[in-house]
């Protein structure tokens, strides 16, 4: 919760602060969610570690999985730890230094602050309650407002003893403990079990065997009815197997086996026959029978098929439904890692919405933008890595109309880029369409923008685009921790255009500006022979538009072509036709040259290729070039220019 937020008082427990020190990949983290928390971001930024950290404090079963890798490791500084005295004398060759071992913390801690506790929980933690301040922290002030909401802090501590090579974990009340003197007031497991905290662990669904989620729900709902149902199964299977054993088809085959070499006479004290042999499922117990059962679904006219034959989505939906059924505790804190990974888009958003509406507070880590779409923009906690260090970003609370308008673009523009480290913000959707098509046409030996972690994003969703809109979405992206590259046109020099460009430069890490008097339509045609443009321009007639180059291909008619593309939004079909014209003719040896057919490079409009290359270069976090890249113009080939 950020400063100025109102403490919620609706009878549901929630986490107001998560403080991590030296746990797994986190050196430190101080996270204060405003309401729910959708934890997303780039790979290896710590999504799963955040959910696991919460579970270590709040779930009594989670601590059993602790290991040495839970302690934070820091890569040593290059050259650190070298023994200068061991260096060889001058004139002799020095042996290469051995790589230093990572520096590992000896202690990790995770502190969770819980507020909005119900009276029963407050009674269990009486003596450890503290006032909650407006920032979501427990107040240490002795003169704190006595009417302030109460909270309790719980801390999970994992330590490693190098002498005994043993790990030890403890969950304690930091308000009444002193780790420096090794004095801990431990939190009883009964208190942690009483907390309304649910961890969603999706597994194989519809399992009747012991340990299955469906079995757990059946037994929790009505234990006596469950026992009776399984006894009916045991009796019915026993009768069916007994009848099977007596069937002539079975007994005659068994007797034939026993008759080979007098086998039936030698096995026991007395000769045995098929009447002495029955059949059991494993050890004959109900549990053994249930282990052999698998769910079969009738979803269409094909009849009942095993669950695995219906595909991964059906399995994932049923698995998550089971987990949510068991987690149906009103007002609970719900933890889930990699939520929605195996779900289709609509189901992922739907189930995330159910969790948001039914829980007191949801903590979901996810790679799916559809999951984040089910929550408010302020609920998104985006994790990133800067210089190898993890950090997090949240949008500030809306305080004016401009921020409100900008936040709307989170769901429409930035959510698809949720896990990408870099966004390239263009002036509008036509720019994204053109650059996206050129990017897709890169041959296998050329890396597309996705290889550099770049996602193309439009400023605005239609006619509302333009250079004025770039700073809005660029600022929004920066607040969420993206590296931002602006791609803008070069408008006519004026005070207004200079002010617009200055705002873009302040909002972006790097700005790429097209050549003077060049918009995206001009970028398509720049440096391309007039004959190729004329051949591609004929595609406009398919869309009911006159062909500006039908009669004559000149610089003026090319200008008319660009105006048509801009007004009618026909960028993609024209560019697609142009690509077909630009590629070498496989039947023409002069165009093919010496390269084998499969190695002939794809020919791009040269300025589009230059834009993509500039974006790829600026995308690197180690980029040290100019923050303003002005692309040079590309002239028409000599035979056309003449």
C-alpha positions, 0 to 999 in steps of 0.5 A: 500500500502506498502512502495516502491509501486508505486502509481497508476494513472489510473483514478479510486478512491481507498482506500489507508488506512483504520484506525479503532479505537474501532469499533465493535470487532476492538480495532485498525486496520491500513490496507493499501491495495496494490491494491484490498483487499480480506478479509478472515480469521478465524471466528470472526476475523472481516471480516464483520466489515471491510466492514461495517466500510468502508460503514459507511464512504463511504455510506450515508445510512449505518450510519442509522444502528448504535447501541451501539454494534458498540462501542468496548467492552473489557473484564475486567482483572480478579480481576480488580475492586474488592472492597478490603474494602468489603472483610470479616474479617479473619475467615469468608467466603467471598461472591464470587465476581460478574462478572465485566461488559465489558468495553465499549468505548465511541467513535469509529472512522473509517478513510478512505484515498481516492486517485486517485480522478477524477477532479470533486471529487477533486473540491468537496473536494477542501480545504481538499486535502493532499499530499499522501506519498508512504506508502498510508498515507496523509502527514502532512509535510508542505514541502511535494512535491507539485507534489505528488498525492492528497488524501482526508481523511474522518472519521466516528465518533460514540459517546455515551452520557451516560447522555442522553443515546444517540448515535450520528454519524458524518462523517467529514474531519479530516484535518480541524476538532478538535474532542477534542474541538468537532469542526467538518467540516462535509462531506455533504451527496452530496459529499459521494453520488458523490463518485464512491462507490458501496455496493453489497447487494444481495437479492431475484432476479427478483423482479418487486415489488417496492424496488426490484433490477430488478425494480430499474434497469428497472426504471433507464434504461427507466422510461417512458417505465417502467410506460407504461409496468406496465399500460399494466399489470394493464389493462390486469389484469383488463380485465381478472378479469372482464371476470372471474367475469362474467363467469357462473361458478363464478356467479352461485357460488356467487349467491348461497352464496348470496341466503343463508338466504337472505344474498344478500338482507341484505348486502346493501340498495338494493338486490345485486347479483353476478353482483355487486361483482368483484375481486381485487389483494389486493387493486387493485393497480399495486404495489399490483399486482407486489407483488404477482408475482414471477419469474418462470424459464424454465431451462430444460424439466420440464417446467417453475418452480418457482425460489425457486424450482430451488435450492439456487445456481440459486437464488444466481447467479441471485441475485449477477448478479442483484447487479453487474448490478446495481453496474456497475460503471467503476472505482468504489470502490466495497464493498461486505460482505460474497461474494460467500457464496451461489455460487458454486465454479466456479461461485464464482471465475468467478463473483469475476474475473468480479468485479476485472476487472471492478472495481477500487478497490474491497473490498470483504470479503469471506469464499470461497477460490475460491473468493481469487483465482481470485486475486493476492496473495498480494491482500489477507488480512487474519484476525486472532485472537491471544490471543483474539486480532484481527490482519491482515496479508498480504504477502510482495511484492515479492523481490526475486526468492525464494519468487516468488516460495513460493507465487505460493503455496498460490493458490495450497496449502494454499487457501483451508486452508484460514479459518483454524487457523492451518496448519500442513505441511508435506513433500509431498502429500503422507503424507497428503493422509495417515494422511488424511485417518487415520483422516477420520477413527476416530470414532464419539467419537474421534475428527478429526483434523478439530475439532482443526482447523487443515488443512493438507498441503503438501510441494510441489505438487508432486515429488518436495516435501521433507523436503527442501520444508517445510520451504518455505510453512511454511514461507508463512503460517506464513506470513499469520498468520497461526499457523504452525506445521511441520511434518517431517521424521527423516533422517539419521544423518548428517550435511545436515539433521541437517541444514535442520531440523534447517530451519524447526524449525525456520519456524514452531511453533512446529515440529513433527518428526517421529521416526528414519529411519521412513518415512510415509510408515514405519509409516503405517506399524509400530506396525502392526502384519505381518499377517495383513500386508501380508493380506493387501499387496495382494491388490497391485496385483490389481494395477499390482504390485507384492505382496512383502509379498506373499511368506513370511512376514518378516522385509525385505519383509516389507521393500520391501513393503515400497519401493513399496508404495513409488515408485508407490504411492499406499499408499491409497489402501494399507492403506484402505486394512490394515484398513479392516484387523485391525478391529475386526471381528463382528462374533468373540466374542473373538475379540469383547470383552464385547463392543456392536458392535456399540461401538467397537473402530476403530483400527489404525496403532499405529504410525499414531494415535500417529502422529495425536494425536501430531498434535492435541495437538500442534494445541492449541494456549495455547500449552506450551510443547516442540517446537520439538516433537520426536515421539518414535518408535513402535515395532512389536507385541511380537508374530511377533517380536519373 
